[in-house]
Amino acid sequence: MSKIEKLIEIEGFDDPLEFLSQFVHDSVCPGICSIPGCDYTTDVEPDQEGGWCEHCETNTVKSGIVLAGII
């Protein structure tokens, strides 16, 4: 399962388009750690590519909008 698929599942969406339409115009959106095996999520800016992961203590959180290739 890809990170965007995992994030969509964690956020409770069945359809990726519903997820994207919910957050594409907001000032924050869900993000997920990009390290394999870590599924830490947090709200980040839509263009975030290096947000802080509290679990891994690294700058590896990417927004769902970035993971989907919108930004």
N, C-alpha and C positions, 0 to 999 in steps of 0.2 A: 504494500500500500504506500502510495506517495505521501509526502508531507502535506500537500494541499488536500488530498482525500482524507487523511487522518484529521486535519484541522476541521474540515467540513463536518465530519462525523462527530467530533468532540463538541462542536458548536450546536449540534442537534439538527442539522440540515440533511435532507435526502438528495437535494438537487443542487449541483454547483452553481447554477444560474441564480437560484434563490439566495444562496449565500452571497454571491457577488453583488446582486441587486440590493441586498440589505446594507452593504457596507461601502460600496464604491463611491458614494457621495458624502460619507461621514468623515469627520476629522480624526477618528480613531477606528481601528478594525482589529480583529483577532490576529495574533501572530503565533508562530510555533517555532521551537528550536529546530535548527536544521541538522543537528548532530544525530546520526543513526542511533536509535534506541532511546532517545530522549523525546518525550512528548509534552514538555513544559509549554504552556500557553499563557499569553498575557495580551492585554490591549496595547497596541502600538500605533504609530502614525502609518497611514496607508503606504508611504514610500520607504518604510523601514526595511533595511537589509542587514543590519548589525545590532539589533537590540539585545539588551542584557538578559541572559538566561540565569535565573536564580538557582536552578538545579546544577547546571554545569559550570557556573561562574565564568561564562565566556560571552562574547558579543556575537551570538549566533542565532538570534531570533529574527525571523523574516515575517513580514505581514502576508496575510492570505492574498492580498491584491498583487503583491510582488510575485508570490509563488504561482499565481494563476497566469502571470505574464501580462497583466493589464498595465502595470507600470514597469 
